[in-house]
Amino acid sequence: MTEAQRDEVRVETIQKRVRVYLGGHLVADTVRPALVWENPYYPAYYIPVGDLRAKLEFDGSTRTSARLGEATGYNVVVDGTTAAGAALRYADPPLHDLVRLDWDAMDEWFEEDEPIYVHPRNPYSRVDILASSRHVRVELDGVTVADSRSPRILFETGLPARFYLPLTDIRMDLLRPSDTHTSCPYKGNADYWNIRVGETEHPDLVWIYRTPTPESQKIAGLACFYNEKVDIYIDGELQERPRSPFG
């Protein structure tokens, strides 16, 4: 890896205690994890080799990254439980003393004593949830599906503002439960509804966090619509549908 490529890799050591579990057994316990921006949107955790509690067994694989260099693949083995190909070690600084554990191959991740989901939270992303008296009306195929004057507006770095509305302000008769469930590192676990208007069912347009993370309690039990896919009027003015990865 060239010096220019190394300069592109953002690595920050932080002071949170991070623990990782597999099969009920402790894989890693560190108070000096590194956040590594493998992509520009959010970081990954890399663990100091000395803070592993599991064994790494070479699995015969290698990987090349234009930004990170050459990596060797390992199985993660702890107390008889094996996660095949669940670890990578890069040969070059600044990552050579660190191990990347595959997030989904592990069972649980904790920051201090709180579980975390999907990926580490980006310390440079922010979520603000503000109570509002703005009039929010949601329309789909010409039908009003929600009308509220008490939204909570969620502002998240890099994403459109989201309008979380009381269920009593939503046409619940138009909603159909969906099998879709997602997780967010900032908000927790979400359930979804489809919207049925006439003979058309629109999948997964509405979601709710019934038990969000402590930082996002202000949206507990409120529902939100993809403003990329419905028409939203704010104080009577139709909003332009935003462009986002969810459009």
Disulfide bonds with the S-S distance in Angstrom:
none
